[in-house]
């Protein structure tokens, strides 16, 4: 093990160093990160959900600066168009387009998938970034708990609908923005959707994020790496509008140690742009440009069984109304 690997493990052990800007600052120098501005992505089409604020907006701006053709997906047409015009003015990239859907509304996701497949014969990267932590339990139009609908079922459906244009990327990439919070949650199918009486927004978010990273690994088992690579990642603790709204006390306590949105989005952009490590494997979980384990706690590791994984896949297909041939 190299000295850099040893130091990385030292940083990784306590969350306060790994997840904050301390970790990203040290690792940037430790691994001599390639400057994101050096990537030339002309001709690549990147679909990015949740592109109008926070991590998604930061990623969209950087990808635009790298000359990618970015499809900005947002819920509100007026806001999405406004963000598109602002990014085009800031970056000089006129190859930015928009599409709209609430990722928790499966009818809207299905329409989005059909629209994108019709518009693009080839999609190089699909980024699942949309989603937020909700303090109150809500349901999607299809009756699915809203966090699970927007961050598990909606992305699962959109990936399924875009497999062919992604394969044309040779390989395409599917990237899922997860959260370090998933380390606290074990994989569950029966308990994935919390009910009204037991609902806790932070726990529900962690359960959904655990399901996300599990499905990411399962997609990689089912699709040849030469056709599409799948990766999930977590951004650490970043100072985004979502954190300010959902976790104000946490934001106040951690304060200056929070990463900027651009720092939080760094690994996402790198996974979308780099043709080295991101294409050498599939199904991995990343943080600060390094592969990470899926478990930090024994209880979550023991919950992650092959039987439960298979149940999750079948449940996602059923919830998304996908009927295997």
Long-range contacts (C-beta under 8 A, 24 or more apart in sequence): 4-30, 4-31, 8-290, 12-292, 15-180, 16-257, 18-236, 18-287, 18-288, 19-180, 19-236, 19-237, 20-236, 20-237, 20-254, 20-257, 20-258, 20-259, 21-236, 21-257, 21-258, 21-259, 21-260, 21-263, 22-257, 23-236, 23-288, 24-236, 24-259, 24-263, 24-266, 24-288, 27-288, 27-289, 27-290, 31-289, 31-290, 33-266, 33-270, 33-289, 34-270, 34-274, 36-62, 36-65, 36-66, 36-266, 36-269, 36-270, 36-273, 37-65, 37-66, 39-66, 39-269, 39-273, 39-274, 40-66, 40-67, 41-66, 41-67, 41-68, 41-273, 42-67, 42-68, 43-69, 44-68, 44-69, 44-124, 44-125, 45-69, 45-71, 45-120, 45-122, 45-123, 45-124, 45-125, 46-70, 46-71, 46-123, 46-124, 46-125, 46-126, 46-127, 46-272, 47-71, 47-73, 47-99, 47-116, 47-120, 47-123, 47-125, 47-126, 47-127, 47-162, 48-72, 48-73, 48-127, 48-129, 49-73, 49-101, 49-103, 49-127, 49-128, 49-129, 49-130, 49-155, 49-158, 50-74, 50-103, 50-129, 50-130, 50-131, 50-177, 51-80, 51-83, 51-129, 52-76, 52-79, 52-80, 52-83, 53-240, 53-241, 53-242, 54-238, 54-240, 54-241, 54-242, 54-261, 55-129, 55-177, 55-235, 55-238, 55-240, 55-261, 55-264, 55-265, 55-268, 56-127, 56-129, 56-130, 56-177, 56-265, 57-83, 57-261, 58-260, 58-261, 58-262, 58-264, 58-265, 59-127, 59-129, 59-265, 59-268, 59-269, 59-272, 60-87, 60-96, 61-87, 61-90, 61-91, 62-262, 62-265, 62-269, 63-269, 63-272, 63-273, 64-88, 64-90, 64-91, 64-93, 64-96, 65-91, 65-93, 66-269, 66-273, 67-93, 67-95, 68-93, 68-95, 68-272, 68-273, 69-95, 69-96, 69-97, 70-95, 70-96, 70-97, 71-96, 71-97, 71-98, 71-99, 71-116, 71-120, 72-96, 72-97, 72-98, 72-99, 73-98, 73-99, 73-100, 73-101, 73-112, 73-130, 74-98, 74-100, 75-100, 75-101, 75-102, 75-130, 76-100, 102-150, 103-130, 103-131, 103-149, 103-150, 103-151, 103-154, 103-155, 103-158, 104-140, 104-144, 104-146, 104-149, 104-150, 104-153, 104-154, 105-140, 105-141, 105-142, 105-149, 105-154, 106-140, 106-141, 106-142, 106-144, 106-149, 106-153, 106-154, 106-157, 106-320, 106-321, 107-141, 107-142, 109-154, 109-157, 109-158, 109-161, 110-157, 110-161, 112-158, 113-157, 113-158, 113-160, 113-161, 113-162, 114-161, 116-161, 116-162, 116-165, 117-161, 117-162, 117-164, 117-165, 120-165, 121-165, 121-168, 122-165, 122-168, 122-169, 122-172, 123-162, 123-165, 123-166, 123-168, 123-169, 123-172, 124-169, 124-172, 124-173, 125-169, 125-172, 125-173, 125-174, 125-175, 125-272, 126-158, 126-159, 126-162, 126-166, 126-172, 126-173, 126-174, 126-175, 127-175, 127-176, 127-177, 127-268, 127-272, 128-155, 128-158, 128-159, 128-174, 128-175, 128-176, 128-177, 128-212, 129-177, 129-268, 130-154, 131-177, 131-208, 132-242, 132-245, 132-246, 133-201, 133-202, 133-205, 133-242, 133-246, 133-247, 134-201, 134-204, 134-205, 134-246, 135-201, 135-246, 136-199, 136-201, 137-194, 137-195, 137-196, 137-199, 137-204, 142-319, 144-193, 144-319, 145-192, 145-193, 145-194, 145-204, 147-201, 147-204, 147-205, 147-208, 148-192, 148-193, 148-204, 148-207, 148-208, 148-211, 151-208, 151-209, 151-212, 152-192, 152-208, 152-211, 152-212, 152-215, 152-316, 153-316, 153-319, 153-320, 155-212, 156-215, 156-316, 156-317, 156-319, 156-320, 156-322, 157-320, 157-322, 159-219, 160-320, 160-322, 163-223, 163-228, 166-227, 166-228, 167-227, 167-228, 169-228, 170-226, 170-227, 171-225, 171-226, 171-227, 171-228, 171-229, 171-279, 172-227, 172-228, 172-229, 173-228, 173-229, 173-230, 173-231, 173-271, 173-272, 173-278, 173-279, 174-216, 174-219, 174-228, 174-229, 174-230, 174-231, 175-230, 175-231, 175-232, 175-233, 175-268, 175-271, 175-272, 176-212, 176-213, 176-216, 176-230, 176-231, 176-232, 176-233, 177-232, 177-233, 177-234, 177-235, 177-268, 178-209, 178-212, 178-213, 178-216, 178-232, 178-233, 178-234, 178-285, 179-205, 179-206, 179-209, 179-234, 179-235, 180-234, 180-236, 180-237, 180-287, 181-205, 181-206, 181-209, 182-206, 182-209, 182-210, 182-212, 182-213, 182-234, 183-295, 183-296, 183-297, 183-300, 184-297, 184-300, 185-209, 185-210, 185-300, 186-210, 186-299, 186-300, 186-302, 186-303, 186-304, 187-211, 187-214, 187-300, 187-303, 187-304, 187-305, 187-308, 187-309, 187-312, 188-303, 188-308, 189-308, 189-311, 189-312, 189-315, 192-312, 192-315, 201-246, 202-247, 210-300, 211-312, 211-316, 213-285, 213-294, 214-294, 214-304, 214-309, 214-312, 215-312, 215-313, 215-316, 216-283, 216-285, 217-283, 217-285, 217-294, 218-283, 218-309, 218-312, 218-313, 219-283, 220-282, 220-283, 221-283, 223-282, 225-281, 225-282, 228-282, 229-278, 229-279, 229-281, 229-282, 230-282, 230-283, 231-271, 231-278, 231-282, 231-283, 231-284, 231-285, 231-286, 232-284, 232-285, 232-286, 233-267, 233-268, 233-271, 233-285, 233-286, 233-287, 234-285, 234-286, 234-287, 234-292, 235-259, 235-264, 235-265, 235-267, 235-268, 235-287, 236-263, 236-264, 236-287, 236-288, 237-264, 238-263, 238-264, 238-265, 240-264
